[in-house]
């Protein structure tokens, strides 16, 4: 059989296949999350996925859509997993419920369902709970590598469903702020990064536990690249832009500016690079646009970390760039096959119209 030159019509890939690959790619990160912070991570995931399917079913019923095809595409489950991985393991049950309400009902179905949504559902849900429950988002379990232990299942369930800990146990002894929050508070108090880094919370690459989580996300991202589920443009742009933007300040004054490795290995930047900003629905569709989108996510995230009121700005960065996607795609459209640039084609058409 002979094959002619392109363009060719690409084979159709089912939504459930893409979502399934992303879930598989998240397995290393879920495993490391659970080892670092305990079984609370799995409980949050189960609750978030359960809420996601509940709200998905209610909205499909309200819109008169069949449940089977949309429930089985795994998009709701993936949104639940991604949101749960952003929540503290001991966050109250209603935090995840509120996040999934806004993710599935508002960000997804009120825009017309999967494929019509303007904003990344998981990031909409996370942004809402950051604003609505700021105190609950600060109760992160102390990593196993620092404390040597994590809460048992009884403690986890009691904290999530009642908001209380067993007798004799205090929140201050069980949880603490994230490394990014500690850096923000320390710099605001006049400490240097060297002084802040003396805390056992900080590891060699970024921060204890979190650096292994970032590496696990990177491993999952390589799987997505290998299976061609995503392209290199967005993650490459996010990582490279983060390094380029943070390197000069760190070289000039490492006591006031975080190193590129610390920026990447603390917080959710690597997760966003491979699993959030690569969303084919809410992200840019053109190769050049994906690069611009990734650079924008890195730039806004670093700006919020440096001058914003939140320790990590990934969710807000992704949502702001979602707003810019139509404009980005309009100015980064690739050349039409068999023609020169759009500007050249327009000029040629005008020349042929002249007498």
Buried (B, 14 or more C-beta within 10 A) or exposed (E): EEEEEEEEEEEEEEBEBBBBBBBBBBEBBBEBBBBBBBBBBBBBBBBBBBBBBBBBBEBBEEEEEEEEEBBEBBBBBBBBBBBBBBBBBBBBBBBBBBBBBBBBBBBBBEBEBBEEBBBBBBBBBBBBBBEBBEEBBBBBBBBBBBBEEBBEEEBBBBBBEEEEBEEEBEEEEBBBBBBBBBBBEBBEEEBEBEEBBEBEBBBEBBBBBBBBBBBBBBBBBBBBBEBEBBEBBBBBBBBBBBBEBBBEBBEEEBEEBBBBBBBBBBBBBBBBBBBBBBBEBBBBBBEBBBBBBBBBBBBBBBBBBBEBEBBBBBBBBBBBBBEBBEEBBEEBEEEEEEEEEEEEEEEEEEEEEEE
